[in-house]
Amino acid sequence: MLRWAAVFMAIAIIAGILWCSGIIAAASEAAKVVFYVFLAVSVMLLVSSVVNRGQHRP
């Protein structure tokens, strides 16, 4: 997921160099959304691993 955020950010930077304002807005918004989804999933997995640390599975 982080790779997709980087791809959309690269598209936004390239579009910024070429002065394509509509593409800049769309790509930067997509990059932000994907990054925040990645961040939320990472935090949830971190909390889950801390909570389940003491429990062993058979």
Secondary structure, DSSP 8 states (H G I E B T S, - for coil): -HHHHHHHHHHHHHHHHTT-HHHHHHHHHHHHHHHHHHHHHHHHHHHHHHHTTT----
